[in-house]
Amino acid sequence: MDLPPPRSGLLRHWDTLIGPGASRADQALILGAAVAGTIGVAAHAYLRKVDWTIWQWMILVVLALDLFGGVVANGTGAARRWYHRPGQTRRDHFLFVAVHLAQLVVFALTFPSANWLTVIGAYAYLLLSALAILAAPTELQRPVSYLSYIGALGVALLFNAPTGLEWFLPILYFKLLVSHLGMGS
């Protein structure tokens, strides 16, 4: 199937996030996962009786929408065609993962009980896993991404996330290691 170009205007931004040509069903799943995941983790935090500011709640919502929606978006055929199109290199995929440092920094700045040393360790694991997946032969990238995710769960347990945010690293790792990098050719 040929890759359609991104639409123009504001829809261009949506297309370059989820892949041009995403079906209505794809988009419904992406938006549904984003909203349901966000409601779920907000309810979890509320039930854990976190004492957050309105800004912390707003950052939680933005991070959750992106991560839960991103897990599903990266798993669609449209995203696979877009992010793994001819001309995309392993370097491009590594950079896609690397720029997610921004989410870890926002997380650590927003929730001061997050330990910077563990944030750095979590990011180092993410980058090393990305390198391992990308260095694997194409036919092994998916199982290597699964193996990396198993290790990521161990890292997440060591992370000792602030109360109400225990979901953050497992979902970030799933989005990037499994849903994005595990979708290789």
C-alpha positions as CSV (number, residue, x, y, z in Angstrom):
1,M,0.0,0.0,0.0
2,D,1.3,3.4,-0.9
3,L,1.9,5.9,1.8
4,P,-0.5,8.9,1.4
5,P,1.0,12.3,2.1
6,P,0.1,14.2,5.3
7,R,-2.9,16.5,4.8
8,S,-2.5,20.2,4.9
9,G,-3.2,22.7,7.6
10,L,-3.8,21.6,11.2
11,L,-4.5,18.1,10.2
12,R,-0.9,17.8,9.0
13,H,0.2,17.8,12.6
14,W,-2.2,15.0,13.5
15,D,-1.1,13.0,10.5
16,T,2.6,13.3,11.3
17,L,1.9,12.2,14.9
18,I,-0.2,9.1,14.0
19,G,0.7,8.5,10.4
20,P,-1.2,9.7,7.3
21,G,-4.0,7.5,6.2
22,A,-5.0,6.4,9.6
23,S,-8.5,4.9,9.4
24,R,-11.4,6.2,11.5
25,A,-11.1,3.0,13.6
26,D,-7.4,3.7,14.2
27,Q,-8.2,7.2,15.3
28,A,-11.1,6.1,17.5
29,L,-8.8,3.5,19.2
30,I,-6.0,6.1,19.7
31,L,-8.3,8.7,21.2
32,G,-10.2,6.1,23.2
33,A,-7.0,4.7,24.7
34,A,-5.7,8.3,25.4
35,V,-8.9,9.2,27.2
36,A,-9.5,5.9,29.0
37,G,-5.9,5.7,30.1
38,T,-5.9,9.2,31.4
39,I,-9.1,8.7,33.3
40,G,-7.7,5.5,34.8
41,V,-4.5,7.0,36.0
42,A,-6.2,10.1,37.3
43,A,-8.7,7.9,39.2
44,H,-5.8,5.9,40.5
45,A,-4.0,9.0,41.8
46,Y,-7.2,10.4,43.3
47,L,-7.9,7.1,45.1
48,R,-4.3,7.2,46.4
49,K,-5.1,10.6,47.9
50,V,-2.2,12.4,46.3
51,D,-1.7,16.0,47.3
52,W,-1.0,17.7,44.0
53,T,-1.4,21.2,42.7
54,I,-3.6,22.0,39.7
55,W,-0.4,22.2,37.6
56,Q,0.6,18.7,38.6
57,W,-2.8,17.4,37.7
58,M,-2.6,19.2,34.3
59,I,0.8,17.7,33.6
60,L,-0.5,14.3,34.6
61,V,-3.3,14.7,32.0
62,V,-0.9,15.8,29.2
63,L,1.6,13.0,29.9
64,A,-1.1,10.4,30.1
65,L,-2.9,11.5,26.9
66,D,0.4,11.4,25.0
67,L,1.6,8.1,26.4
68,F,-1.6,6.0,26.3
69,G,-2.6,7.4,22.9
70,G,1.0,7.0,21.7
71,V,1.1,3.3,22.6
72,V,-1.9,2.6,20.4
73,A,-1.0,5.2,17.7
74,N,2.5,3.6,17.2
75,G,0.9,0.2,16.9
76,T,-1.3,1.1,13.9
77,G,-0.6,0.3,10.3
78,A,-0.6,4.0,9.5
79,A,2.1,4.7,12.0
80,R,4.2,1.7,10.8
81,R,4.0,2.9,7.2
82,W,4.9,6.5,8.3
83,Y,7.6,5.9,10.9
84,H,9.2,3.0,9.1
85,R,8.8,4.3,5.5
86,P,11.7,4.1,3.1
87,G,14.4,6.6,4.0
88,Q,13.9,6.4,7.7
89,T,17.1,5.2,9.3
90,R,18.0,3.6,12.5
91,R,19.3,7.0,13.5
92,D,15.9,8.5,13.0
93,H,14.3,5.8,15.2
94,F,16.9,6.4,17.9
95,L,16.3,10.1,17.8
96,F,12.5,9.5,18.1
97,V,13.2,7.6,21.3
98,A,15.9,10.0,22.5
99,V,13.7,13.1,22.3
100,H,11.4,11.5,24.9
101,L,13.9,12.8,27.5
102,A,11.6,15.8,27.5
103,Q,8.9,13.7,29.1
104,L,11.2,12.4,31.8
105,V,12.4,15.9,32.6
106,V,8.9,17.3,32.7
107,F,7.9,14.4,35.0
108,A,10.9,15.0,37.3
109,L,10.4,18.8,37.4
110,T,6.6,18.5,38.0
111,F,6.8,15.8,40.7
112,P,9.8,16.8,42.9
113,S,9.6,13.6,44.9
114,A,11.0,11.9,41.7
115,N,14.7,11.1,42.2
116,W,16.9,12.6,39.5
117,L,19.4,9.8,39.7
118,T,16.7,7.2,39.0
119,V,15.4,9.4,36.1
120,I,18.9,9.4,34.6
121,G,19.1,5.7,35.1
122,A,15.7,5.2,33.5
123,Y,16.7,7.2,30.5
124,A,20.0,5.4,30.2
125,Y,18.1,2.1,30.1
126,L,15.8,3.4,27.5
127,L,18.6,4.5,25.2
128,L,20.6,1.3,25.7
129,S,17.5,-0.7,24.9
130,A,16.8,1.3,21.8
131,L,20.4,0.7,20.7
132,A,20.1,-3.0,21.3
133,I,16.8,-3.2,19.4
134,L,18.1,-1.1,16.5
135,A,21.3,-3.1,16.3
136,A,19.4,-6.4,16.0
137,P,18.7,-7.9,12.6
138,T,15.3,-6.8,11.4
139,E,13.7,-10.2,12.0
140,L,14.8,-10.1,15.6
141,Q,13.9,-6.5,16.4
142,R,10.4,-7.4,17.7
143,P,11.5,-10.1,20.1
144,V,14.5,-8.0,21.3
145,S,12.0,-5.2,22.0
146,Y,9.9,-7.6,24.1
147,L,13.0,-8.7,26.0
148,S,14.0,-5.1,26.5
149,Y,10.5,-4.4,27.9
150,I,10.8,-7.2,30.4
151,G,14.0,-5.6,31.6
152,A,12.2,-2.2,31.6
153,L,9.6,-3.5,34.1
154,G,12.5,-4.3,36.4
155,V,13.9,-0.8,36.0
156,A,10.4,0.6,36.7
157,L,10.2,-1.4,39.9
158,L,13.5,0.1,41.0
159,F,12.4,3.5,40.0
160,N,10.2,3.9,43.0
161,A,7.9,6.3,41.3
162,P,6.0,8.9,43.4
163,T,2.6,7.7,44.6
164,G,0.0,7.8,41.8
165,L,2.6,7.8,39.1
166,E,3.6,4.1,39.2
167,W,2.3,3.7,35.6
168,F,4.5,6.3,34.0
169,L,7.7,4.4,33.2
170,P,6.0,1.1,32.2
171,I,3.8,3.0,29.7
172,L,6.7,5.2,28.4
173,Y,8.8,2.1,27.9
174,F,6.0,0.2,26.2
175,K,5.3,3.1,23.8
176,L,8.9,3.5,22.7
177,L,10.4,0.0,23.0
178,V,7.5,-2.2,22.0
179,S,5.0,-0.1,20.1
180,H,7.5,2.0,18.2
181,L,10.7,0.1,17.8
182,G,9.1,-3.3,17.9
183,M,7.1,-2.4,14.9
184,G,10.1,-2.4,12.6
185,S,10.1,-3.9,9.1
